[in-house]
């Protein structure tokens, strides 16, 4: 058994993000540093404002100014969070930007208006899925190339029409960038899922260990204290009769139970530390300490078994002996330990009571604990009355565990 130490999380730390879909754009992805993109977008706007001409409040200058503002707004809007902008609105906004960029190339006489088309085309590949991105980027190339080829404005003299067709090429870079972002997000999602699974596994291990310790505490304390209490109550009852010999006998039994409890506590400590106890010798000592001498029969070739199997068989034997003492005092007890190639089995039988059974109620956890122990080792447990043989009207507990 490996003990897992859980380290508490920092209560002041922010909760882990789970927006791994379209809203995960706020994550830092290589090549998508927000500061770099803001600087690049502002640089394009500033350079365009300084170089694009004419720009004024009347005639051609007014048309250039309006198209410049539309292009600047479309470019700067690419920093809007993805999860806050519906996909259809993104498509409309980028389409308007592409048309405005092509119109600006045709209307202006000079300047760097073509930069808007290049940057918008790259963002199209990043923001849209591959098919609509390629379609819109192709539209950008056709519009810009057509404006220059058909000489639809005064700007055709400054740029060749082939240059207009190239404005859609940055879409490839945008698609690659989006693919990289999705790969990073998938890796982050897998890491977070693995972390959640590790936490769940650690919690399961802790709960399993708690259940194991609870069973051991029950086996040691509940059984021992119940037996001691029974003898002390018997001694109190006998004191009224004046039979000092029986009082002394009950006192001696209680004292013996205290000693037995100390031994059981040592067994529990050994079990919790995974120290390997010799199964046959420990069973013999357990039976003799309960007053049953030469009560163990061993079949098959004795061999070492895993510490967990030894521990659980000893606990099952302890539970069976305690129940026999409580419900069938004075009855004969026999234990049979059998080794085969596939399994190790332990059978504990007790005959009917030969002395008066004191009224008492158990915790109800003994049989449950035995079944849990055997189930954790993929074994089987049978418990029930004996209907035939020398122990007829007695009780039998049999555990079979693969080893």
C-alpha positions in Angstrom: 0.0 0.0 0.0 1.4 3.4 -1.0 0.4 6.4 1.1 -0.5 9.5 -0.9 0.1 12.9 0.6 -2.2 15.5 -0.8 -0.9 19.1 -1.0 -3.6 21.6 -0.4 -4.1 24.0 -3.3 -3.5 27.7 -2.9 -6.7 29.2 -1.8 -5.7 32.6 -3.2 -4.9 31.2 -6.6 -7.4 31.8 -9.4 -9.5 28.9 -10.5 -8.2 27.0 -13.6 -9.6 28.2 -16.9 -11.9 25.9 -18.7 -12.6 28.0 -21.8 -10.9 25.7 -24.2 -13.2 26.3 -27.1 -13.7 29.5 -29.0 -13.4 31.5 -25.8 -9.8 30.3 -25.1 -8.3 33.2 -27.1 -7.3 34.9 -23.9 -4.6 32.2 -23.4 -1.1 33.1 -24.4 -0.4 31.2 -27.5 3.0 31.4 -29.3 2.8 34.0 -32.0 -0.4 35.5 -30.6 1.0 37.8 -27.9 -1.7 40.6 -27.4 0.9 43.3 -26.9 2.7 42.5 -30.2 -0.6 42.4 -32.1 -1.7 45.7 -30.6 1.6 47.3 -31.6 1.4 45.9 -35.1 -2.2 47.1 -35.6 -1.5 50.6 -34.3 1.6 50.8 -36.4 -0.4 50.0 -39.6 -3.0 52.6 -38.6 -0.4 55.3 -37.9 1.6 54.6 -41.0 -1.6 54.6 -43.1 -2.6 58.0 -41.6 0.7 59.5 -42.4 1.2 58.1 -45.9 -2.3 57.6 -47.5 -3.3 60.6 -49.7 -5.4 62.5 -50.4 -7.3 62.7 -47.1 -9.7 65.6 -46.4 -13.3 66.7 -45.8 -14.5 67.0 -49.4 -14.5 65.0 -52.6 -12.0 62.3 -53.0 -10.3 63.2 -49.7 -13.5 62.6 -47.8 -14.0 59.2 -49.5 -10.4 58.2 -48.6 -10.9 59.4 -45.0 -14.1 57.4 -44.6 -12.5 54.2 -46.0 -9.4 54.7 -43.9 -11.6 54.9 -40.7 -13.5 51.8 -41.7 -10.2 49.9 -42.4 -8.7 51.1 -39.1 -11.8 50.0 -37.2 -11.8 46.6 -38.9 -8.1 46.0 -38.2 -8.3 47.1 -34.5 -11.4 45.0 -34.0 -9.4 41.8 -34.4 -8.4 42.2 -30.8 -12.0 41.6 -29.6 -12.3 38.4 -27.5 -13.4 35.6 -29.7 -16.0 34.3 -27.3 -17.8 37.7 -27.3 -18.2 38.0 -31.0 -20.7 35.7 -32.8 -19.2 33.8 -35.8 -21.7 35.4 -38.2 -20.8 38.9 -37.0 -17.1 38.0 -37.5 -17.8 37.0 -41.1 -19.7 40.2 -41.8 -17.1 42.4 -40.1 -14.2 40.9 -42.0 -16.1 40.9 -45.3 -16.8 44.7 -44.9 -13.1 45.2 -44.0 -11.9 43.4 -47.2 -14.3 45.4 -49.4 -13.2 48.6 -47.7 -9.5 47.7 -48.1 -9.9 47.0 -51.9 -11.8 50.3 -52.2 -9.1 52.2 -50.4 -6.5 50.9 -52.7 -8.4 52.1 -55.7 -9.5 55.5 -54.3 -6.2 56.7 -52.8 -3.5 58.1 -55.0 -0.6 56.9 -52.8 0.3 55.5 -49.4 0.2 52.1 -47.6 -3.5 51.3 -47.9 -2.6 47.8 -49.1 -1.3 47.0 -45.6 -4.9 46.8 -44.4 -5.7 44.1 -46.9 -2.7 42.1 -46.0 -3.3 42.2 -42.2 -7.0 41.6 -42.5 -6.3 38.6 -44.8 -4.0 37.1 -42.2 -6.6 37.6 -39.5 -9.2 35.9 -41.7 -7.1 32.7 -41.6 -6.8 32.9 -37.8 -10.3 33.8 -37.0 -12.4 31.7 -39.4 -12.4 28.0 -40.2 -10.3 26.9 -43.2 -13.0 26.8 -45.9 -14.7 30.2 -45.2 -11.2 31.7 -44.6 -9.9 30.6 -48.0 -13.1 31.9 -49.7 -12.9 35.3 -48.1 -9.2 35.6 -48.7 -9.8 34.7 -52.4 -12.4 37.4 -52.5 -9.9 39.9 -51.1 -7.3 39.0 -53.8 -9.9 39.2 -56.6 -11.3 42.6 -55.4 -7.8 44.1 -54.9 -6.5 42.7 -58.2 -9.7 43.7 -60.1 -9.5 47.3 -58.7 -5.9 47.6 -60.1 -6.5 45.6 -63.3 -9.6 47.5 -64.4 -8.2 50.8 -63.2 -11.3 51.6 -61.1 -9.5 54.4 -59.2 -6.5 56.7 -59.3 -4.4 54.2 -57.3 -3.8 51.8 -60.0 -0.8 53.7 -61.3 1.1 53.1 -58.1 0.6 49.3 -57.8 0.6 46.5 -60.4 -2.6 44.4 -60.5 -0.6 41.2 -59.7 0.3 42.9 -56.3 -3.5 43.0 -55.6 -3.8 39.3 -56.1 -1.1 38.7 -53.5 -3.1 40.4 -50.7 -4.9 37.1 -49.9 -1.7 35.1 -49.3 -1.3 35.9 -45.6 -4.4 33.8 -45.0 -2.1 30.8 -45.1 -0.1 32.2 -42.2 -3.3 32.9 -40.3 -4.5 29.3 -40.8 -1.2 27.9 -39.6 -1.4 30.2 -36.5 -4.9 29.0 -35.8 -3.8 25.4 -36.1 -1.0 26.0 -33.7 -3.4 27.6 -31.3 -5.7 24.7 -31.4 -2.9 22.2 -30.8 -1.7 24.2 -27.8 -5.3 24.3 -26.5 -5.7 20.6 -27.0 -2.4 20.0 -25.0 -3.6 22.3 -22.2 -7.0 20.5 -22.1 -5.3 17.1 -22.0 -3.0 18.3 -19.2 -5.9 19.6 -17.2 -7.8 16.4 -17.7 -4.8 14.4 -16.5 -4.5 16.7 -13.5 -8.2 16.2 -12.6 -7.8 12.4 -13.0 -4.7 12.4 -10.8 -6.6 14.4 -8.1 -9.6 12.0 -8.3 -7.2 9.0 -8.1 -5.5 10.5 -5.1 -8.8 11.2 -3.4 -9.9 7.6 -4.1 -6.6 6.3 -2.6 -7.2 8.5 0.5 -10.8 7.2 0.9 -9.6 3.6 0.5 -6.9 4.1 3.1 -9.5 5.6 5.5 -11.8 2.6 5.0 -8.9 0.3 5.7 -7.9 2.1 8.9 -11.5 2.2 10.0 -11.7 -1.6 9.6 -8.6 -2.0 11.7 -9.8 0.3 14.4 -13.1 -1.5 14.5 -11.3 -4.9 14.7 -9.1 -3.8 17.6 -11.2 -1.5 19.6 -14.8 -2.6 19.1 -14.1 -6.3 19.6 -11.7 -5.9 22.5 -13.7 -3.3 24.4 -16.9 -5.3 23.9 -15.3 -8.4 25.4 -13.8 -6.5 28.3 -17.1 -4.7 29.0 -18.9 -8.0 29.0 -16.6 -9.5 31.6 -16.7 -6.5 33.8 -20.5 -6.4 33.7 -20.5 -10.1 34.6 -18.1 -9.4 37.6 -20.5 -6.6 38.8 -23.4 -9.0 38.6 -21.6 -11.8 40.5 -20.5 -9.5 43.3 -24.1 -9.3 44.5 -24.2 -13.1 44.8 -21.0 -13.2 46.9 -19.4 -15.8 44.7 -15.8 -14.4 44.8 -14.4 -17.3 42.8 -16.5 -16.4 39.8 -15.9 -12.7 40.3 -12.2 -13.5 40.2 -12.6 -15.6 37.1 -14.4 -12.8 35.3 -11.8 -10.4 36.4 -9.0 -12.7 35.1 -10.8 -13.0 31.8 -11.1 -9.2 31.5 -7.4 -8.9 32.3 -6.6 -11.5 29.6 -8.7 -9.6 27.1 -6.6 -6.5 27.9 -3.4 -8.4 27.2 -5.0 -9.8 24.0 -6.0 -6.2 23.0 -2.4 -5.1 23.3 -1.3 -8.0 21.1 -4.0 -7.1 18.5 -2.8 -3.4 18.6 0.7 -4.6 17.8 -0.7 -6.7 14.9 -2.6 -3.6 13.6 0.6 -1.5 13.8 2.5 -4.2 11.9 -0.3 -4.4 9.3 -0.4 -0.6 8.8 3.3 -0.5 8.3 3.0 -3.4 5.9 5.3 -5.6 8.1 4.9 -9.3 7.0 3.6 -11.5 9.8 3.9 -15.3 9.5 0.4 -16.4 8.8 0.5 -19.9 10.3 2.3 -18.9 13.5 0.2 -15.8 14.1 -3.0 -17.8 13.6 -1.8 -20.4 16.1 -1.0 -17.7 18.6 -4.3 -16.0 18.1 -6.2 -19.2 18.7 -4.2 -20.1 21.8 -4.7 -16.6 23.2 -8.4 -17.2 22.8 -8.2 -20.4 24.7 -8.4 -22.8 21.8 -5.2 -25.0 21.8 -4.3 -27.3 18.8 -7.2 -25.8 16.9 -5.4 -25.1 13.6 -5.2 -27.5 10.8 -2.9 -26.7 7.8 -3.4 -28.3 4.4 -1.1 -28.0 1.5 2.4 -26.7 1.2 3.0 -23.7 3.4 4.4 -20.7 1.4 4.8 -17.0 1.8 1.8 -14.9 0.7 1.5 -11.2 0.1 1.4 -9.1 3.3 -2.1 -7.8 2.4 -3.4 -11.3 2.1 -1.9 -12.2 5.5 -3.2 -9.1 7.1 -6.8 -9.7 5.9 -6.9 -13.4 6.8 -5.7 -12.6 10.3 -8.4 -9.9 10.6 -11.1 -12.3 9.4 -9.9 -14.9 11.9 -10.0 -12.3 14.7 -13.5 -11.3 13.7 -14.6 -15.0 13.6 -13.1 -15.7 17.1 -14.6 -12.6 18.6 -18.1 -13.5 17.3 -17.6 -17.1 18.5 -16.8 -15.9 22.0 -19.7 -13.5 22.0 -22.4 -15.7 20.5 -21.2 -19.2 21.3 -19.2 -19.1 24.6 -17.7 -22.4 25.5 -18.2 -23.8 22.0 -15.4 -25.7 20.3 -13.5 -23.7 17.7 -11.6 -25.1 14.8 -9.6 -23.3 12.1 -8.4 -24.8 8.8 -5.8 -23.1 6.6 -5.4 -24.5 3.1 -2.7 -23.6 0.5 -3.2 -24.5 -3.1 -1.5 -23.3 -6.3 -4.1 -20.7 -7.0 -5.6 -19.6 -3.6 -5.2 -19.5 0.1 -8.4 -20.3 2.1 -9.2 -20.0 5.8 -12.2 -21.6 7.4 -13.2 -21.0 11.0 -15.9 -23.1 12.6 -17.4 -22.9 16.1 -19.8 -25.2 17.7 -22.9 -24.2 19.6 -22.7 -22.4 22.9 -22.1 -24.5 26.1 -22.5 -21.6 28.5 -25.1 -18.9 28.8 -24.9 -16.2 26.1 -24.8 -12.7 27.5 -27.1 -10.3 25.8 -25.2 -7.8 23.7 -25.4 -6.1 20.4 -22.5 -5.9 18.0 -21.6 -2.9 15.9 -22.8 -4.6 12.7 -19.6 -3.7 10.9 -17.7 -7.0 11.5 -19.2 -9.0 8.6 -19.3 -5.9 6.4 -15.6 -5.3 7.1 -14.7 -9.0 6.3 -16.6 -8.8 3.0 -14.8 -5.5 2.1 -11.4 -7.0 2.8 -12.0 -10.1 0.7 -13.6 -8.1 -2.2 -10.6 -5.8 -2.4 -8.4 -8.9 -3.0 -10.8 -10.4 -5.6 -11.7 -13.2 -3.2 -14.9 -14.7 -1.9 -16.3 -14.9 1.6 -19.0 -17.2 3.0 -20.6 -16.9 6.4 -23.5 -18.8 7.8 -24.8 -21.5 10.1 -23.6 -25.1 10.1 -26.4 -27.6 9.4 -24.5 -30.9 9.7 -21.3 -32.5 11.1 -19.8 -32.2 14.6 -20.3 -28.4 14.6 -23.9 -28.6 13.8 -25.9 -25.6 15.0 -22.7 -23.7 15.0 -21.3 -21.0 12.7 -18.8 -21.1 9.9 -16.8 -18.3 8.2 -14.7 -19.2 5.1 -12.5 -16.8 3.0 -10.9 -17.8 -0.3 -8.3 -15.3 -1.6 -6.2 -15.7 -4.8 -2.5 -15.7 -3.9 
